[in-house]
Amino acid sequence: MTAPTGSGLSVIVVGGGVAGLSCAIRLAAEGVAVTLLETRKKLGGRATSFDDARTGDRLDNCQHVAMGCCVNYLDLCARMGVTDKLRWTTEINWLEEGGRRSVWKPAAFLPAPAHFAPSFLASRFLTVGEKGALALGMREIARTNLDEWRDQTFGEWLCAHEQPGSVIDKVWSPIVVSACNLDVNRVCAATALYVFQGGFLGNRVASEIGVSAAPLVELYDPAISAIEGAGGVIRLGASAVRMDETSVTLASGETLHADRTVCALPFERVGRVVDAAVRQRDERFSAVAKLEHSSILGVHLWFDRAVMGELPHAVLVGRGTQWLFRKSDVDESSGARTEHVHAVVSAADEWMSFSEEVIGKRVLADVRACLPAAREAELVRVRAVKEKLATFAPTPEAERARPETTGTSRIILAGDYVQTGWPATMEGAARSGYLAAAAVLERDEEWALSAELRESALYRALRVT
Ligand SMILES: Cc1cc2nc3c(=O)[nH]c(=O)nc-3n(C[C@H](O)[C@H](O)[C@H](O)COP(=O)(O)OP(=O)(O)OC[C@H]3O[C@@H](n4cnc5c(N)ncnc54)[C@H](O)[C@@H]3O)c2cc1C
C-alpha cells in the first residue's frame, strides 16, 4: 500500500454531495487537512432524504439505483462502511398492461453477454421479430466505437441500425431514459451506448441493481466519522458565497484559506460562487454555463394493502411511469396496513407543471394498468417530489461542453457534470470526486479510480468480430 502523501497540504472542498464527499474522504485518508463545506444541514446532495413536514416521514428525494458497474460509488460505500445497507437484485422485471410479467435474469452457466439470453428469449412482452432486432442491436453495440458516435443522438443510432419503434418504446427508451435522464432522440449516442457496453454486456455483475435499504441520508452520515476520524473537518450549514483558488468566503462573512480548493457544487451554482476573475481566465467555466437541466419526478404512493407482491421493482412497459420500487412491506405494526411504493419518471420536464393531484392520478392509472392487485387497493396517500434541476441533459453538445477536472485556473472541479465518461449518476459523481482528489495530490487516474469489472472473454471476442 502507498504511504499517505498529503500531509502538510490543506484543501477546502465546497459541496457535500457524492462528489464532494468522495473527494474529501480520499484526501483525509491521505493525510490532507481537508475541510468540507455543505450549505445544508445534511450530506448527500441530490442523493439524499428529507423529513416530510406533512407526515413526519423520512422520504428519499427519489429512489436512487446503483449498479454492479458503479465500482467507484461502491468503493465510496465501502469507505463509509455502509456496503451492507445496499440490497441487491439480479433480475429486471418487466410488467405489461394487464399484469403479465417477464423477467430477465442471469443464467448461472453462461458468460456475459449471453447470461441474459435464456430469460430474454423467454420474455413474453417482445415478439420474435422484436427479440431478433434487439439482439442484433446489442451485438452491434458491442462492436461500436463510441468515439464515432459522440456527435449524434441515440435516436440517430437506433435509426441507422433499423430498430423498430416498438422495440424502442418497450426496451431502448426505458433503459436509456432511466440511466441518462433524457429522451432517446436528444441523448448523445455515445453516452447511451456506454450504458449498454458498461452496464449490461461486458460482465454479469454489471447489471445487478442495488438500492439502499435505509433512507439515503443514512448512507452518508457515516462519512462524517470517516472524514473527521482521519483529521478532516465537516461544516454543515456553511454556505459558500465566493471561492477562488485558495480561499472560500461563507455567507456569514468568514473567509477560510487553504493551499487548494475543490468546487463540488451542482453546475448551476458554479457561476454564482466561483470568483468572476477566475472564471474569465479559465474556459471550463464558459463551458459549464452551456449545460442545461433535465427533470426527474419521484412519486411516493401508499396503498392500503400489498400491491407489488414479492417484486422489489418493476419496469412498466410502454407507460409514462417508467419504474416502480417496493419501499416497504405492508406495515401492520401500527395497525396502519400500508404498502409504500415509489414511482420514478425520468426525463420528466412535461410533468413539472402538473399538480400533485394530476400526477397522482396519472401514476395510479399506470400502476393499476400493470399491477392487477392495485385495482382493488385504495391509494391512501401521495407525495410527489419534483426535481426540476435533477441532472444536466446529456445531449451531444453538453457532452462536448463538460469540463475537465483541472484547467488553467487552479480550482479543481468535481461533480456529476464533470468529464467522467458517465451520465449524471452517483457513479459519475464519485469518479469526479476521486479524480479531484488525485488532482490535488498530483496522482494519476490509476491511483484515483477503482478497477473496472473485467470484460468476459465472450464479450471481448464479440467486440472484434
Ligand atoms: C430525482 C433524482 C433521481 C436520481 N436517480 C439516480 C439514480 O437512480 N442513480 C444514480 O446513480 N443517480 C441518480 N441521480 C443523480 C445523482 O443524484 C447525482 O448525479 C449525484 O448525486 C450528484 O452528486 P454531486 O455531488 O455531483 O452533486 P450534488 O448532489 O448536487 O451535491 C452538491 C452539494 O453542494 C451543496 N451546495 C450547493 N450550494 C452550496 C454552497 N453555496 N455552499 C456549500 N454547499 C453548497 C448542495 O447542497 C449539495 O449537497 C438522481 C438525481 C435526482 C435529482
The ligand as an SDF file (V2000), in Angstrom:
LIG
                    3D

 53 58  0  0  0  0  0  0  0  0999 V2000
  -34.5800   12.7470   -8.5930 C   0  0  0  0  0  0  0  0  0  0  0  0
  -33.2170   12.1860   -8.8840 C   0  0  0  0  0  0  0  0  0  0  0  0
  -33.0630   10.8220   -9.1110 C   0  0  0  0  0  0  0  0  0  0  0  0
  -31.8020   10.2980   -9.3760 C   0  0  0  0  0  0  0  0  0  0  0  0
  -31.6480    8.9600   -9.5270 N   0  0  0  0  0  0  0  0  0  0  0  0
  -30.4010    8.4390   -9.6300 C   0  0  0  0  0  0  0  0  0  0  0  0
  -30.1980    7.0520   -9.6360 C   0  0  0  0  0  0  0  0  0  0  0  0
  -31.1380    6.2690   -9.5520 O   0  0  0  0  0  0  0  0  0  0  0  0
  -28.9220    6.5860   -9.7210 N   0  0  0  0  0  0  0  0  0  0  0  0
  -27.8490    7.4270   -9.7880 C   0  0  0  0  0  0  0  0  0  0  0  0
  -26.7120    6.9410   -9.8230 O   0  0  0  0  0  0  0  0  0  0  0  0
  -28.0160    8.7630   -9.8010 N   0  0  0  0  0  0  0  0  0  0  0  0
  -29.2600    9.2900   -9.7260 C   0  0  0  0  0  0  0  0  0  0  0  0
  -29.4320   10.6450   -9.7000 N   0  0  0  0  0  0  0  0  0  0  0  0
  -28.2700   11.5100   -9.9380 C   0  0  0  0  0  0  0  0  0  0  0  0
  -27.4270   11.6900   -8.6750 C   0  0  0  0  0  0  0  0  0  0  0  0
  -28.2420   12.0440   -7.5800 O   0  0  0  0  0  0  0  0  0  0  0  0
  -26.4420   12.8080   -8.9110 C   0  0  0  0  0  0  0  0  0  0  0  0
  -25.7660   12.5920  -10.1240 O   0  0  0  0  0  0  0  0  0  0  0  0
  -25.3980   12.9200   -7.8050 C   0  0  0  0  0  0  0  0  0  0  0  0
  -25.9890   12.7880   -6.5440 O   0  0  0  0  0  0  0  0  0  0  0  0
  -24.7150   14.2670   -7.9520 C   0  0  0  0  0  0  0  0  0  0  0  0
  -23.7790   14.4480   -6.9120 O   0  0  0  0  0  0  0  0  0  0  0  0
  -22.8910   15.7690   -6.8770 P   0  0  0  0  0  0  0  0  0  0  0  0
  -22.0670   15.6900   -5.6710 O   0  0  0  0  0  0  0  0  0  0  0  0
  -22.2230   15.9660   -8.1840 O   0  0  0  0  0  0  0  0  0  0  0  0
  -23.9230   16.9850   -6.7680 O   0  0  0  0  0  0  0  0  0  0  0  0
  -24.9440   17.3470   -5.6030 P   0  0  0  0  0  0  0  0  0  0  0  0
  -25.5610   16.1520   -5.0580 O   0  0  0  0  0  0  0  0  0  0  0  0
  -25.8430   18.3940   -6.1650 O   0  0  0  0  0  0  0  0  0  0  0  0
  -24.0140   17.9880   -4.4570 O   0  0  0  0  0  0  0  0  0  0  0  0
  -23.6660   19.3380   -4.4340 C   0  0  0  0  0  0  0  0  0  0  0  0
  -23.7410   19.8070   -2.9850 C   0  0  0  0  0  0  0  0  0  0  0  0
  -23.3680   21.1960   -2.9260 O   0  0  0  0  0  0  0  0  0  0  0  0
  -24.1790   21.8070   -1.9400 C   0  0  0  0  0  0  0  0  0  0  0  0
  -24.1600   23.2540   -2.1590 N   0  0  0  0  0  0  0  0  0  0  0  0
  -24.8620   23.9720   -3.0650 C   0  0  0  0  0  0  0  0  0  0  0  0
  -24.5600   25.2650   -2.9640 N   0  0  0  0  0  0  0  0  0  0  0  0
  -23.6520   25.3810   -1.9700 C   0  0  0  0  0  0  0  0  0  0  0  0
  -22.9570   26.4640   -1.4090 C   0  0  0  0  0  0  0  0  0  0  0  0
  -23.1380   27.7060   -1.8650 N   0  0  0  0  0  0  0  0  0  0  0  0
  -22.0870   26.2310   -0.4010 N   0  0  0  0  0  0  0  0  0  0  0  0
  -21.8840   24.9700    0.0760 C   0  0  0  0  0  0  0  0  0  0  0  0
  -22.5300   23.9060   -0.4230 N   0  0  0  0  0  0  0  0  0  0  0  0
  -23.3870   24.1080   -1.4500 C   0  0  0  0  0  0  0  0  0  0  0  0
  -25.5330   21.1620   -2.1640 C   0  0  0  0  0  0  0  0  0  0  0  0
  -26.3830   21.3450   -1.0370 O   0  0  0  0  0  0  0  0  0  0  0  0
  -25.1420   19.7210   -2.4060 C   0  0  0  0  0  0  0  0  0  0  0  0
  -25.1170   18.9870   -1.2080 O   0  0  0  0  0  0  0  0  0  0  0  0
  -30.6840   11.1820   -9.4590 C   0  0  0  0  0  0  0  0  0  0  0  0
  -30.8540   12.5490   -9.2400 C   0  0  0  0  0  0  0  0  0  0  0  0
  -32.0870   13.0470   -8.9430 C   0  0  0  0  0  0  0  0  0  0  0  0
  -32.2350   14.5160   -8.6820 C   0  0  0  0  0  0  0  0  0  0  0  0
  1  2  1  0
  2  3  1  0
  2 52  2  0
  3  4  2  0
  4  5  1  0
  4 50  1  0
  5  6  2  0
  6  7  1  0
  6 13  1  0
  7  8  2  0
  7  9  1  0
  9 10  1  0
 10 11  2  0
 10 12  1  0
 12 13  2  0
 13 14  1  0
 14 15  1  0
 14 50  1  0
 15 16  1  0
 16 17  1  0
 16 18  1  0
 18 19  1  0
 18 20  1  0
 20 21  1  0
 20 22  1  0
 22 23  1  0
 23 24  1  0
 24 25  2  0
 24 26  1  0
 24 27  1  0
 27 28  1  0
 28 29  2  0
 28 30  1  0
 28 31  1  0
 31 32  1  0
 32 33  1  0
 33 34  1  0
 33 48  1  0
 34 35  1  0
 35 36  1  0
 35 46  1  0
 36 37  1  0
 36 45  1  0
 37 38  2  0
 38 39  1  0
 39 40  1  0
 39 45  2  0
 40 41  1  0
 40 42  2  0
 42 43  1  0
 43 44  2  0
 44 45  1  0
 46 47  1  0
 46 48  1  0
 48 49  1  0
 50 51  2  0
 51 52  1  0
 52 53  1  0
M  END
$$$$
